[in-house]
């Protein structure tokens, strides 16, 4: 009941960070039926490609074993053991390629579901993995019920398919008793391939359903409560008090650099008391005037005081000061719509002899 209540409280979809953390820990969706499908597909492929060769070698091994059966002494341990090892070797070698096919099919089916990654968390010891209570919940919980239903469906479907195949192929089994033994390997290969094809179709349907279900369950288990989402967002964005402090320090550094450049200004355009924008113009540099400092209220007063101390002229132009402050960033050239108004101010200062000498390159 506690597990259901906890699940009901997780109403929010998992964030990208939570999904990424789960994958890093090896918690990825895995459909077991897809692995089973890969094994059956590999078995069918191995049977079609190597079935004749495998059955031929098995037949030869069986003939050799039967031919030597009359001369084998059961009371001689070493001879019996040597005969048994030889039989197992001769019969096992033809099966190795088939087993390799099956293993490769299972591994490939697993790799296609998720990108392989090393996750030490999956192999590290945890009490929950050996806890009887946790094991009981896994067996008899919702996940265990789903696995039981899947196993029941597979067992019933395989039983029906095998029964239908047996009824269909029964006459061939009876006929095989009177056939030439040399023809039996090909017959057995064809019968086995005929049995694997419908099983492969069943495994494909189960694999598709299991892939959908495993990913749905994985997403559902990763869901979060609203409090978890808020906490994660807070961690991602950082402590708001620290962010305010950082922004304050950044503004202080910007203001300090701005005021250090103020003596290089050619003119300060004021509101006259609320806004102040300092412009720097160099004829030899070309280009439009650049905003080297700007501010409102207290900062505007500071700009005016420093400008006065360094003999930078102050020009009152309320609409121009407000527009420059709103539209032009520090260290940026003024846009074309301000060229005429600023040019008139510079021309006026130059004609009256108030323009700083560094402005005209003199």
C-alpha positions in Angstrom: 0.0 0.0 0.0 2.9 2.4 0.8 4.4 1.7 -2.6 1.1 2.5 -4.3 0.7 5.7 -2.3 4.2 6.7 -3.2 3.6 6.0 -6.9 0.3 8.0 -6.8 2.2 11.1 -5.5 4.6 11.0 -8.4 2.5 12.9 -10.9 5.3 14.7 -12.8 7.2 13.3 -15.8 10.9 12.7 -15.2 13.2 15.5 -16.0 16.1 15.1 -18.4 18.6 15.2 -15.5 16.7 12.4 -13.7 16.7 10.3 -16.9 20.4 11.0 -17.5 21.3 10.0 -13.9 19.3 6.8 -14.2 21.1 5.8 -17.4 24.5 6.6 -15.8 23.6 4.3 -13.0 22.7 1.5 -15.4 18.9 1.8 -14.8 17.7 1.4 -18.4 14.6 -0.3 -19.9 15.3 -3.8 -20.9 12.8 -6.1 -22.7 13.6 -9.8 -21.9 11.4 -11.0 -24.7 13.5 -9.0 -27.2 16.5 -11.0 -26.1 14.5 -14.2 -26.5 13.5 -13.2 -30.0 17.2 -12.6 -30.8 18.0 -16.1 -29.6 15.3 -17.8 -31.6 16.1 -15.8 -34.7 19.8 -16.7 -34.4 18.9 -20.4 -33.8 16.8 -20.4 -37.0 19.6 -18.7 -39.0 22.2 -21.1 -37.7 19.9 -24.0 -38.5 19.3 -22.9 -42.1 23.0 -22.0 -42.7 24.8 -24.7 -40.7 22.0 -27.3 -40.1 23.2 -29.7 -42.8 26.8 -29.5 -41.8 26.0 -29.9 -38.1 23.7 -32.9 -38.5 26.2 -34.5 -40.8 29.0 -34.3 -38.2 26.6 -35.5 -35.5 25.7 -38.5 -37.6 29.3 -39.3 -38.2 30.0 -39.0 -34.5 27.1 -41.3 -33.7 28.2 -43.9 -36.3 31.7 -43.9 -34.8 30.4 -44.3 -31.3 28.1 -47.2 -32.3 30.9 -48.9 -34.3 33.2 -48.8 -31.3 30.5 -49.8 -28.8 31.2 -53.5 -29.2 34.9 -53.2 -28.5 34.6 -50.9 -25.5 35.3 -52.5 -22.1 33.0 -51.1 -19.5 35.1 -52.5 -16.7 38.1 -50.5 -17.8 37.7 -47.0 -16.4 40.3 -45.3 -18.4 39.0 -46.8 -21.7 35.4 -45.9 -20.9 36.4 -42.4 -19.9 38.4 -42.0 -23.0 35.6 -43.2 -25.2 33.1 -40.9 -23.5 35.4 -37.8 -23.8 35.9 -38.6 -27.5 32.1 -38.9 -28.0 31.4 -35.6 -26.3 34.1 -33.9 -28.2 32.9 -35.2 -31.6 29.3 -34.4 -30.8 30.0 -31.0 -29.1 32.2 -29.4 -31.7 29.4 -29.2 -34.4 27.2 -27.5 -31.8 29.7 -24.7 -30.9 28.9 -22.5 -34.0 25.2 -22.9 -33.3 25.7 -21.8 -29.6 27.9 -18.9 -30.8 25.0 -17.8 -33.1 22.5 -18.0 -30.3 24.8 -16.0 -27.9 25.5 -13.4 -30.6 21.7 -13.0 -31.3 21.0 -12.5 -27.6 23.8 -10.0 -27.2 22.8 -8.1 -30.3 19.2 -7.9 -29.2 20.3 -6.4 -25.8 22.7 -3.9 -27.5 20.0 -2.7 -29.8 17.7 -1.7 -26.9 20.2 0.6 -25.2 23.7 2.0 -25.7 26.1 -0.1 -23.7 27.7 1.6 -20.8 29.7 0.6 -17.7 27.7 1.2 -14.5 29.3 0.1 -11.3 26.1 0.9 -9.4 24.4 -2.1 -10.9 27.0 -4.6 -9.5 27.7 -2.9 -6.2 26.2 -4.9 -3.2 23.0 -3.5 -1.8 20.9 -4.8 1.1 17.7 -4.5 -0.9 19.0 -7.1 -3.4 19.3 -9.8 -0.7 16.3 -8.7 1.4 13.6 -11.4 1.7 10.9 -8.6 1.9 12.2 -6.9 -1.3 12.3 -10.3 -3.0 8.8 -11.1 -1.9 7.6 -7.7 -3.3 9.3 -8.4 -6.6 7.7 -11.8 -6.9 4.2 -10.9 -5.8 4.0 -7.2 -6.7 2.7 -5.8 -9.9 5.9 -6.4 -11.8 5.9 -10.1 -10.6 2.3 -10.5 -11.7 3.1 -9.1 -15.2 6.0 -11.5 -15.5 3.8 -14.4 -14.4 1.1 -13.5 -17.0 3.8 -13.2 -19.7 5.2 -16.7 -18.8 1.7 -18.2 -18.8 0.9 -16.7 -22.2 4.2 -17.9 -23.6 3.7 -21.4 -22.2 0.1 -21.7 -23.5 1.0 -20.3 -27.0 4.1 -22.5 -27.3 2.1 -25.6 -26.3 -0.6 -24.8 -28.9 1.9 -24.2 -31.6 3.9 -27.4 -30.9 0.7 -29.4 -30.7 -0.5 -28.2 -34.1 3.0 -28.8 -35.6 3.0 -32.3 -34.1 -0.4 -33.1 -35.6 0.7 -31.7 -39.0 4.1 -33.5 -39.1 3.1 -36.8 -37.5 2.8 -38.6 -40.9 6.4 -37.5 -41.7 7.6 -39.0 -38.5 6.0 -42.3 -39.3 7.3 -42.2 -42.8 10.8 -41.5 -41.5 11.0 -44.9 -39.8 11.2 -46.5 -43.2 13.4 -43.9 -44.9 17.1 -44.2 -45.8 19.0 -43.1 -42.7 21.2 -40.8 -44.9 18.1 -38.7 -45.6 17.2 -38.2 -41.9 19.5 -35.2 -41.2 17.8 -33.1 -43.9 14.4 -34.2 -42.7 15.2 -33.3 -39.1 16.6 -29.9 -40.2 13.5 -29.1 -42.2 11.2 -30.1 -39.3 13.2 -28.1 -36.8 13.1 -25.0 -39.0 9.4 -25.5 -39.6 8.9 -25.5 -35.8 11.1 -22.4 -35.2 9.3 -20.2 -37.8 6.0 -19.9 -35.9 7.8 -19.7 -32.6 9.9 -16.8 -34.1 6.6 -15.0 -35.1 5.3 -15.5 -31.6 8.6 -14.2 -30.1 8.4 -11.1 -32.3 4.9 -10.2 -31.1 6.0 -10.8 -27.5 9.2 -8.7 -28.0 7.3 -5.8 -29.4 4.8 -5.8 -26.6 7.5 -6.2 -24.0 9.6 -3.3 -25.5 6.6 -1.0 -25.2 5.7 -2.2 -21.7 9.3 -2.0 -20.4 9.7 1.5 -21.6 6.4 2.6 -20.2 7.2 1.0 -16.8 10.7 2.6 -16.8 9.2 6.0 -17.5 6.5 5.5 -14.9 9.0 4.4 -12.2 11.2 7.5 -12.9 8.3 9.9 -12.4 8.7 12.5 -9.7 6.7 14.4 -7.1 6.2 18.1 -7.5 8.5 18.7 -4.6 11.3 16.7 -6.3 10.9 18.7 -9.5 11.1 22.0 -7.5 14.2 20.8 -5.6 15.9 19.7 -8.8 15.2 23.0 -10.5 16.5 24.8 -7.4 19.7 22.7 -7.6 20.1 23.4 -11.3 19.6 27.1 -11.0 21.6 27.5 -7.8 20.8 29.2 -4.5 18.8 32.4 -5.3 20.6 34.3 -2.6 24.0 33.4 -4.1 22.7 34.3 -7.6 21.6 37.7 -6.3 25.1 38.2 -4.8 26.8 37.1 -8.0 24.7 39.5 -10.1 25.5 42.3 -7.6 29.2 41.7 -7.9 28.9 41.6 -11.7 27.2 44.9 -11.7 29.9 46.4 -9.4 32.6 45.2 -11.7 30.8 46.6 -14.7 30.3 49.9 -13.0 33.9 50.1 -12.0 35.2 49.4 -15.5 32.6 51.9 -16.9 33.7 54.7 -14.6 37.4 54.0 -15.3 36.7 54.7 -19.0 34.7 57.9 -18.3 37.7 60.3 -18.5 38.1 59.2 -22.1 34.6 60.4 -23.0 33.9 63.2 -25.4 30.6 64.3 -24.0 28.0 63.3 -21.4 24.4 63.7 -22.4 22.0 64.2 -19.5 18.3 64.2 -18.6 19.5 66.3 -16.7 19.3 64.6 -13.3 17.9 61.1 -13.8 19.8 59.8 -16.9 23.4 60.3 -18.0 25.1 58.7 -21.1 28.8 59.2 -21.8 29.9 59.0 -25.4 33.5 58.7 -26.8 34.4 59.8 -30.3 37.7 59.6 -32.0 38.1 61.0 -35.5 41.2 59.0 -36.2 39.5 55.7 -35.3 36.5 56.3 -37.6 33.1 54.8 -37.0 30.3 56.1 -34.9 30.6 57.3 -31.3 30.7 54.6 -28.6 28.8 54.5 -25.3 31.4 54.2 -22.6 29.1 54.8 -19.5 25.5 55.2 -18.7 23.4 55.2 -15.6 20.3 56.5 -13.8 19.7 58.4 -10.6 22.7 57.7 -8.3 24.9 56.3 -11.0 23.9 59.3 -13.3 25.0 61.7 -10.6 28.3 59.9 -10.2 28.9 60.0 -14.0 28.3 63.7 -14.0 30.6 64.3 -11.0 33.5 62.4 -12.6 32.9 64.0 -16.0 33.0 67.5 -14.4 36.2 66.6 -12.6 37.9 65.6 -15.9 36.5 68.5 -17.8 34.2 66.3 -20.0 31.3 68.6 -21.2 27.7 67.9 -20.0 25.0 68.5 -22.6 21.3 68.4 -21.5 19.1 66.6 -24.0 16.3 64.7 -22.3 14.9 62.6 -25.2 18.3 61.7 -26.5 19.7 60.7 -23.1 16.7 58.5 -22.4 16.7 56.9 -25.9 20.5 56.2 -25.8 20.2 54.7 -22.3 17.3 52.4 -23.4 18.7 51.3 -26.8 22.5 51.2 -26.7 24.6 48.9 -24.5 28.0 49.9 -23.0 30.9 49.6 -25.4 28.5 49.6 -28.4 28.4 52.1 -31.2 25.3 54.3 -31.4 22.9 53.1 -34.2 22.3 55.3 -37.3 19.1 56.9 -36.0 21.2 58.8 -33.5 24.0 60.0 -35.9 22.5 63.4 -36.7 21.6 64.4 -33.1 25.0 63.3 -31.8 26.9 64.9 -34.7 25.1 68.2 -34.0 26.3 68.1 -30.4 29.9 67.3 -31.3 29.9 70.1 -33.9 28.5 72.5 -31.4 31.1 71.6 -28.8 33.9 71.8 -31.4 32.7 75.2 -32.6 32.6 76.6 -29.0 36.0 75.1 -28.1 34.5 72.8 -25.4 35.3 69.5 -27.1 38.1 67.6 -25.4 41.4 67.8 -27.3 41.8 64.0 -27.4 38.5 63.7 -29.3 39.8 65.5 -32.4 43.2 63.9 -32.2 45.0 67.2 -31.6 
